Amino acid sequence: MPSLKQRLQEERLLRLFAVGRIPHPVVIDLFGLSGLFDAFWIDQEHAGWTYQEVVTAVLAGQAHGLECFVRMAPSGYHAVTQNLEAGAAGVMAARVESCQQAAQFVQWSKFAPLGQRGFNTGGRDGHYAKLDPVQFAQQTNREQMVAIQIETLGALDHVEQIAALEGVDLLFVGPADLSQALGILGQWDHPRLWEAIAAVEQACQRHGKVWATVAPSAQFVQRAVEHGCRAVSFASTVSCLNAGLDALREQFAAWLG
């Protein structure tokens, strides 16, 4: 099966979902059984997933052929290592403010000569010490994905340099935080937000990278795809629970209204 990094290069839009507040394999199993999605991401930044919870999520996803990446605070090399050794197909740095910070995250994510990641084959990505060390280093450097979120003014100001970094595969636009940073929180059609998105698109085109985003509305997704977006996060555990409760209230309004 092609890796998540390889699938981002395909012409077909990659359909994602997010898991955060409910770190349980049954949640991932439900999403997998729906057949609606191609991959998922774990919101460790907001929900604080442990190493063991990431391991379980990876295994639950792979039962459905779904790889995942972990959104995390770029706060230490050890956390990057743990997420990759848990079997995640990639890591994504949240709240990046500069090219230097993005470059440091890449260094934590890659083995030499591309980075300075501590070497250990004992994790799931090393098949629990069953892979040849040289093969393991080359394979993970080649196949594991590194993403940088563009959701702050600092990241937006340095988007050209971030996109140019060797080892960065994906720029992920966070429309909520980015609109907040621009002073237009939640205004998904605002020209300033789309000027920022266009800057991301153009930087990706110039440096052979791809970009992704979250879906606040169908109209936003349509416009993002027209701007070359290659992956969209359509749902989360919380959004699906709320949608289900709203549908339940409507269906049984006479008793639950």
ZIPE-V186636 format. One record per run of one state. SS is the DSSP state (hx for helix, st for strand, lp for the rest). FROM is the first residue (numbers start at 1). TO is the last residue. If there is no record, write none. Layout:
<<SS | FROM | TO> <SS | FROM | TO>>
//
This chain:
<<lp | 1 | 3> <hx | 4 | 7> <lp | 8 | 13> <st | 14 | 19> <lp | 20 | 24> <hx | 25 | 34> <lp | 35 | 38> <st | 39 | 43> <hx | 44 | 47> <lp | 48 | 50> <hx | 51 | 62> <lp | 63 | 66> <st | 67 | 73> <lp | 74 | 76> <hx | 77 | 85> <lp | 86 | 89> <st | 90 | 94> <lp | 95 | 98> <hx | 99 | 109> <lp | 110 | 123> <hx | 124 | 126> <lp | 127 | 132> <hx | 133 | 143> <lp | 144 | 144> <st | 145 | 150> <lp | 151 | 152> <hx | 153 | 157> <lp | 158 | 158> <hx | 159 | 164> <lp | 165 | 169> <st | 170 | 173> <lp | 174 | 174> <hx | 175 | 181> <lp | 182 | 190> <hx | 191 | 207> <lp | 208 | 209> <st | 210 | 214> <lp | 215 | 217> <hx | 218 | 226> <lp | 227 | 230> <st | 231 | 236> <hx | 237 | 251> <lp | 252 | 252> <hx | 253 | 256> <lp | 257 | 257>>
//
